[in-house]
Amino acid sequence: MLVTKTRTTITAAAIAAALSLTGATGAASAATKSRTAMPAPQTTQTTADRSTTTAALSAGATGDGPATQADCDRYADAINSWGQAADTAASHDDMINAVNNASALEDKAMDAGCFLVY
């Protein structure tokens, strides 16, 4: 048992000496300090108050379909309205509904011959 303790002491002393020669002791102790000084994880709560914004979409007529510039402007207004509804939705289901409606209108606008610019 005495031999084991002596070997442990010599090994610990050898490691400490090696670390002090390389300057790693200060870095190791600083890392230990920063690790022990970190606060405990905090739980977060999600609220309905979102601070996201959607960039306005604009549309133009390609001339390859029946849509006129006025039609494309109406599509853009409707898509922007659904985008705003998604940003201010009170529930997740309302947000999904608004996003799906905006996506469907985007498809209809492009099928009618509008190009969309985000």
C-alpha positions in Angstrom: 0.0 0.0 0.0 2.8 2.4 0.7 4.3 1.8 -2.7 1.0 2.7 -4.4 0.7 5.9 -2.5 4.2 6.9 -3.4 3.7 6.2 -7.0 0.5 8.3 -7.0 2.3 11.2 -5.3 5.2 11.0 -7.8 2.8 10.8 -10.7 0.8 13.8 -9.5 4.0 15.8 -8.8 5.4 14.9 -12.3 2.2 16.0 -14.0 2.1 19.2 -12.0 5.7 19.9 -12.9 5.1 19.2 -16.6 2.1 21.5 -16.7 3.9 24.3 -14.9 6.7 24.1 -17.5 4.3 24.5 -20.4 2.1 27.2 -18.7 -0.9 24.9 -19.0 -1.7 25.0 -15.3 -3.0 28.6 -15.5 -5.1 27.7 -18.6 -6.4 24.6 -16.9 -7.3 26.4 -13.7 -8.9 29.2 -15.7 -10.9 26.7 -17.7 -11.9 25.0 -14.4 -12.9 28.4 -12.9 -15.0 29.3 -15.9 -16.6 25.9 -16.0 -17.6 26.1 -12.3 -18.7 29.8 -12.6 -21.3 29.1 -15.3 -24.9 29.5 -14.1 -27.3 26.7 -14.1 -29.5 26.4 -17.2 -32.6 28.4 -17.1 -35.9 27.2 -18.5 -37.5 29.5 -21.1 -41.2 30.0 -21.8 -42.6 30.7 -25.2 -45.1 33.5 -25.4 -47.5 34.4 -28.1 -45.7 37.8 -28.4 -43.5 37.4 -31.4 -41.2 40.0 -32.7 -40.7 38.6 -36.2 -41.4 40.6 -39.4 -41.9 39.4 -42.9 -40.4 41.3 -45.8 -43.0 42.7 -48.2 -43.4 40.7 -51.4 -44.0 42.3 -54.7 -45.2 40.8 -58.0 -45.1 41.6 -61.6 -46.8 40.2 -64.7 -44.6 38.0 -66.9 -46.9 38.3 -70.0 -46.9 34.5 -70.2 -50.3 34.1 -68.6 -53.7 35.8 -68.2 -52.6 37.9 -65.2 -52.2 41.6 -65.6 -50.1 43.8 -63.4 -53.2 44.8 -61.4 -53.9 41.1 -60.9 -50.3 40.4 -59.7 -50.5 43.4 -57.4 -53.7 42.0 -55.8 -51.9 38.6 -55.4 -49.0 40.4 -53.7 -51.3 42.3 -51.3 -53.1 39.1 -50.4 -49.9 37.1 -49.8 -48.5 40.0 -47.7 -51.7 40.0 -45.7 -51.4 36.3 -45.0 -47.7 36.8 -44.1 -48.6 39.4 -41.6 -51.3 37.1 -40.2 -48.7 34.4 -39.7 -46.4 36.8 -37.9 -49.2 37.9 -35.5 -51.0 34.6 -35.1 -52.2 33.8 -31.6 -51.6 30.1 -31.9 -49.4 27.7 -33.8 -52.4 26.4 -35.7 -53.4 29.9 -36.8 -49.8 30.5 -38.0 -49.7 27.2 -40.0 -53.1 28.1 -41.5 -51.8 31.6 -42.6 -48.6 30.2 -44.0 -50.5 27.5 -46.0 -52.8 30.2 -47.4 -49.9 32.4 -48.4 -48.2 29.5 -50.1 -51.3 28.5 -52.0 -51.7 32.1 -53.2 -48.1 32.1 -54.3 -48.7 29.0 -56.4 -51.9 30.6 -57.9 -50.1 33.8 -58.7 -47.2 32.0 -60.5 -49.7 29.8 -62.4 -51.5 32.9 -63.5 -48.3 34.4 -64.9 -47.0 36.5 -62.1 -43.4 36.6 -60.9 -42.8 37.1 -57.2 -40.0 39.2 -55.6 -39.3 38.7 -51.9 
